[in-house]
């Protein structure tokens, strides 16, 4: 029943989003208020999912937030010289691998052999992450430190997420559709800035096209980076407020810390043997700071087997 309500909420959100298509023919100043009204309606739709199903609320809220992001992109990207057609509008709205409609044509269309290799590689990595994850999540961690449990579970989760993303984009391209690969070898990132360019490429592209390039902050990369990560943190706080009904600030704190690290390392490009140290430091930094984000996820359903450290407001 919960899954049905989640599907219904997302389908209604897509239906409400469809009302924005006629507004694309209007003047930008006129459709701005239409965008605001539709966005508020869409962002409230996850409330139809029962409050006790926090995880499903989180999923539906994430999908609704993605839909609102697509409408925002269309609002700024559409021009009267090249209007968006109904077919391309519909395909864009249901495409899970892009948030920037005008850049879809730039995404590669690899041959079937390349996609099949990527599909197989993704399946192996996903199976590895799931297999190791079954051991990590099935183990009894009460006699071990919280740090050890956190590292083990985060690493296998990231492996599974990466494998799943590779598998999904390969399958999507195999059926002849365009999409942006969500991730690219983020485990080898030498700096936090490089990590975020590799980890969530769809969101990075969205913020670059619709925030960074439009904010007038290109002359101040540090300030622009902080604005982007503050917005990203606020978006995640919305997801958790909808899911658990309160503001805790862990997600925002995580993205503010990450934003500072990204801003500081924007122009760092370590080479040679120094790069190995930077890769290790970046992985270590992410493992430590991710405690904040996964402490928030733990509220959706126990992620850790034991109580969280006291400074994370234990259950």
PyMOL commands that set and color helices and strands:
alter all, ss='L'
color gray80, all
select helices_A, chain A and resi 2-18+22-25+28-48+54-77+86-94+101-106+112-138+146-174+186-188+192-199+201-212+221-244+250-264+273-297+310-312
alter helices_A, ss='H'
color red, helices_A
deselect
rebuild
show_as cartoon
